[in-house]
Amino acid sequence: MSGPKSFERQRTLLRGMFDAAIAAAQPSKCIPAQLPDPPRGRLIVIGAGKASAAMARAVEQHWAGPLSGLVVTRYGYAVPCERIEIVEAAHPVPDAAGNAAARRMLECVQQLSADDLVLCLISGGASALLPLPAEGITLELKQAMNRALLASGATISEINCVRRHLSAIKGGRLAAACAPAPVLTLLISDVPGDRLADIGSGPTVADPTSCADALGILRRYRIEMPDVIRELLESGRGESVKPGDARLARAEARIVATPQMSLEAAAAVGRAAGLATHILSDAIEGEARDVGSVLAGIALQVAERGQPFAAPCVLLSGGETTVTVRGAGRGGRNVEFLLSLAIALDGHARIHALAGDTDGVDGQEEIAGARIAPDSLARAWALGMRPKDMLAANDAHSFFAALGDSVVTGPTLTNVNDFRAILIER
């Protein structure tokens, strides 16, 4: 059985697994082997996402010939590049810098020849970093819609469906603008199921969804639509580029890092420490607090019944949960999951956990996530905190900050979505 003196060992192991998951998705590791042969003409590098600057640097370091380009990443995620221009912009709510960069990106792929090659680098965060709106929609309207979608409880797939149909660059439009030049897109996936159209809202891949789908999502979550957005969707004027479009005939997409790969790297760390390690899923979605209570039930079954696995073991999972914001707290889906988990575990003496976003930012905080130990609730009560009230207020970041149990990584320069590890001792 664990005691306070042994908690540091468990924390170290869980953090080591989280770090391994992040390391497995580093662009320096996954980009070089995927680079194409040199084209007859020019190589133009474009891209967006939290990992895109690091991806661009990996390209530069392994490309002997000439190249040029433009990549946009989140503020604080830029890395030095010599031949590719790096622009920083806002995430998750877009800003004017991202809007201007998206417009310039479209301009730089105009009038290419069939001998040129466009190398597009896309990772999580690209949707907000390439916010260029469809004709007739202002950036301010897109910002308002983005905030409403993020607070609605909609899944990332639903959010990205709407984004694609309010955009001048997403939903295959960027690749269409490159024609007749071929386009090779290298992607680091941050979405459940690794769906190409959902990674960065698919600026270079065909979109099978429709304006009608986007309209249905906005109505389902009762999101108020200005007249210009309603007209864009109802008229079909916002339709994206569909499968079979001739402009995408020479567009290829390759996923170079995924949540599953990162979970497998974390599992290897657990097994090296002598623990059975089980990956439950790389694609768990749903309300973060609901996922917390469900995984708590599984962990308790393992601890008390030896089912479906025997302790000691580690349960790993990934995906992207959501938070329907009702309170005035600091948010964060991974910490909300973890606080819900802690409440459901009720201080179980043999269960520890860590949850974090692999990009280093949970919600809008520069905090990756947090960890819990058997004494987490007791320490919170001793400080006068009421865990259930803080969960109701969507204020898990404040809860874990007060305990000193936040996990801070700084910019990780990659993004393969949520990471959750539950350690169950014998």
N, C-alpha and C positions, 0 to 999 in steps of 0.2 A: 504494500500500500504506500502511496505517496505521502509525504509530509512537506511542510514549507521549505525545508532544507533541500529537497530534491526538485523543487519547482524550476530552478534555474536550468537544470539539465534538460527538462522537458521543453522549456522555452527556447533553449539553444537549438534543440533538434527541430522544432517546428519552424523556427526562423531559417535554419539551414535548408529545409525543404522548400520554403518560399523563395529563398535566394536561388536555389537550383532551378526552380520553375522559370524565374526571370532570366537566368543565364542561358537557358536552352533556347530562348527566343531572341537573343541578341543578334542584330543585323550582321555584325562582323563574323558571326558563325554561320548564318543561314543564307546570306546573299551571294558570296563569291562563286560557289559552285553552280549558281543558276544564271550567271551572266551569259548573254548571247554571243555569237560570233560577230565580228565587226561588220557593219553594213558597207555597201559601196559608197553611200553618201554620208550624211552627217548622223551622229548619235545625239539625240535630244533627250535629256533626262528631266522628267517632271514628277511631281508627287505631292502627297499630303498625308499628315497623320502624326501622331506622337512619336513614332519611330522613324519618320521619313528622313529627317536630317541625318540620323545615324546610318540609315540605309544608303543615303547619298554618299556619305563618307566611305562606306564599304565599297561602293561602285568606283569612286575615284581611286581608291588605294589598289584596286585590282584591274583597272582599265588602262592599257598602255597608250591607246590612241587618243585623238582629239574628242572632246565632248563639251557640251554646254547645257545649261538648264536652269530650272527654277523649282524649288521645293518649299512648301509651307508647313511649319510645325507649330506646336503650342509654345506660348511664352515660357522661357526657361529650358526648352528642349533643343535649342540649336547647338550644333557642334561645328567646328571649323571645317570649311570646304574651300578649295582653291578655284575650282572651275564651275561649280554649281552654286547658284545664288540661293541662300537660305533666308526665308522670311518668317518671322514669328507673328502669330495671331492668337485670338482668344478661343478658348474651349472651356465649357461646353456651349456657352451662348456666344454666337459669332460676333465679330466686330468689323469695322471698316477696313482694317489691315488685311484680314482674310478675304474680304470682298474684292479689294483691289488686286490682291495676289491671284485670285481665281480668274479675274478678268485678264490680267497679263498672261496667265498660263494659256488661256484660250488663244490669245493673240500670237503667242510664240509657236503654236503648232499649226498656224494657218500657212497655206501655200507650200506645204512640204511635198517632196517628190516620192515616187514609189521606191527610190533607192535609199531614202533616208530611213531611219529607225527611231521610234519613240520608245524609250524605256520609262515606264510609269511605276512609281514606288508608292504603294498605298498601305496604310496601317490604320488601326483604330484611332478615331478622332478626326478623320478626314472629312466627315460629313459637316461638322461645325467649322472646319478650317477652310472649306471651299463653299462658302455660302451664297455665291453669286445667284441672285434670284431670277426667276422667269420674268419676261417682259411685263411691265405693269405692276410688279410687286416691289416694294421698297425693302431695304435691309431692315428697317425698323419693324416692318410687319413680320418678316422672317424671324427676327429676334423674339418678338412676342409669341409667335406660334411655337418656336423652339422651347421657350420657357413653359408654355402651357402643356406641351407634349411631355416634357421631362417631369412635370409635377402630376401628370394624369394617371400614372400607373400603366401606361401603354408599354408593350414590349418593344425591344430595340428593333425588331423586324417591322412592327407597325409604325414606329417613329420614322424609320428610314424609308418606308413606302411613301409616307407623306412628303418627306424631304425631297425624294426623287421627282415628285410631280409639281413641286414649287420651285424647281431649279433650272438654271440655264447651263449647268455643267455636269450634274449627276445623271444617273440612269442611262449611261452609255453615251451621253452627249459629247464628253471630252474625246473619246475614241473616234466618234463620228467626225469630229472636227479635224482629226489627224489624217483622215483618208486623203490620198491613196497610200500614205506611208503605213507600213506595218506597225503594230503596237504590241509590245510585250509588257504585261503588267505582272510585277512581283508583289505578292500580298502577304502581310502578317495578319492572320485572322484574329479578330476579337469578338466574333459573334457565334452564338450557339448554332451548331450544325455547319459552320464554315460556309455559309451561303454567299456566293460571290456577289450577288446584287446587294447584300446587306453590309459588306465590308466597305466602310466609307461611303455607303449609299451607291456603290457601283458606278463610278464615273466612266469606266472604260469597258463595262460589260453590259450585255443586253438585259432588259428589265421585263420580266413576265407579268408584273402587276400593272394595274391600270389606274386612270384618274378616278374611276368609280370605286376602286378599292380604297384609295386615299380618302375620298369623300366619306365612305362608310366608316372609316376609322375615326375621323373627326367627329362624326355624328355619334358614334358609339360611346366616345368618352366625353360627349357634351362640350366640346371645345368650340367656343364662339368663333365664327368665320366672318371676316370682313367681306363685303360684297365682291371685291376684286378677286379674292381667293375662291369664293363660291363659284363665280363665273368661270374662272380658269379651269376648275375641276369639272363643273357640270357641262361645259362646252366641249371638253376634251382637248382644249388648247394646250394644256400642260402635259400632254402625253409624252412618255419617254421613248427611248429607242428600243424596239422590240427584237426578240430572237429572229434571225433570218434576214435582218437588215443588211443590205449589200455593203454599207459603209463599215461594217464590223467584220467583213469577210477575212481580213488579215489581222485581226485582233486575237491575241492569245493571253490567257491568264494562268499564273502558277502560284499556288499557295506555298510559301516557303517555311512558315512556322504557324503552329496551331495550339490551341489550349490543350489538346490531347498530348502533343509532344511534350509540353511543359509539365503536365501532370505525371507523365512517365518518368521524366527526369527527377521530379520530387519523390516519386515512388522508389526510385533507385537509392536515394539517400536514406529513406526509411528502412529499406531492406538491408542496406549496409550496416545499419545500427542494430540489426537483428530482429526487426519487427515485421510481421506480416502487414503488407500495405495493399489496400484495396481501392481501386478507382471506381467510384459509384457512377459517375457520369461527367462528361465534359460539357454538358449542354443543359444544365438545370436553370429553369426560368421560374417566374412567379414572384409574388410579394416576398421581399426579403425576410420579413418577420415570420411569414408562414413557412418558408423554407427552413428557418431556424428551429421552429417547433417540431417540424417533421424530422429533421436530422437529429434533433435531441432524442426523439423517440427511438430512432434506430440505434443511436449510441447507447442509450440505456438498455435496450434489448441485448446488445452485445455485452455490456458490462455485467448485467444481472442474469442473463439466460444463456449466454454463449451462442446467440443466434443473431443474424445468419453467419457470423464469424466469431471465432474464439479470441478472447483477449490474451495477451496484449496485441494490439494492432492499431493501424492508422487508417482512417476513412478519408479519402481525397475526393474532391469534386470541384467542378468549374462551371462556367456558363455565365449568365448575366441576369441577376434578379432585378426587380424594380421596387421603387418606393413611391407609394401614393402619399404625397405630402399633405398632412392634416395639421401638424403642429408648427411651431415657430422655431424649432431647433436647427442644428447645423447639418442635419441630413447625413448621407453616406450609406449606400446599400450594404456594403460589407460589414460596417460596424453595426448597422441595424440588425442584420442577420445574427451577428455575434451576441448582441445584447439579448435578443429573443432566445437564442440558444442557451445563454447563461441562465436566464430566468426559468426556462423549462427544465434545465439540468438541476436547478435548485442546490447548487454547491456539491454535486456528487464528488466524492473524494478521489475518484480515479480517472477523471476525464478533464483533459486540457484541450484547447483549440486555438487556432489562429486563422484569421480571414483577412484578405487584402486584395486590392486591385493591383494587377501586375504592372500598371503604368505608373504607380506611385501616388495616384490621386484618387481618393474615394469620395465621390460626389464633387463638390467644389473646394474641398480642403486639400492642402498640400500634405496630406497624411494618407499613407497607403491603406491602413486598416488598424487592427488591434489584436489582442490575445486575451484569453481568459484562463484562469486556473481555478481549482476547487475553492479557493478563498475569495474569489472576486466579489461575490455578492456580499459576503460578510464585511469586507473592507469598505464597500460602498455604503452599506448601512451605517458603519462606524463614522463615516464622513457626513452623515445626514442626508445622503441621496436616497431617492425612492426609484429603484430601477424600472418598475412598471410605468410610473408617471413619465420618466424620461423616454421610454420607448414610445409611449403615446404621443409625446411631443416631438418625435423624430429627432431626438437630441443625443444620440449614442456617442457622437464624437466628444461631447462635453463629459459624458460619463467616463469614457476610457481615458481622456486627458487627465481628469481628476485623480484617477487611479495610477497614473504613470504607465499605462499599458497600451498606449498608442504605438503603432509600428510606422516609423518614418524611414523611407528609403531615399528621398530625393528623386529627381527625374531618373527613371530607369532606362529611358530611350527605347522602350519597346512597349507592347500592349497585347497580351493574349487573355485579357479579361479577368474575371474573378478567380480567386484561389481560396479554397477552404480545406483545412486539415484538422481532423479531430483525432486526438491521441487517447486511446483507452488502455489503461494499465490493468494488470491482472489483479 
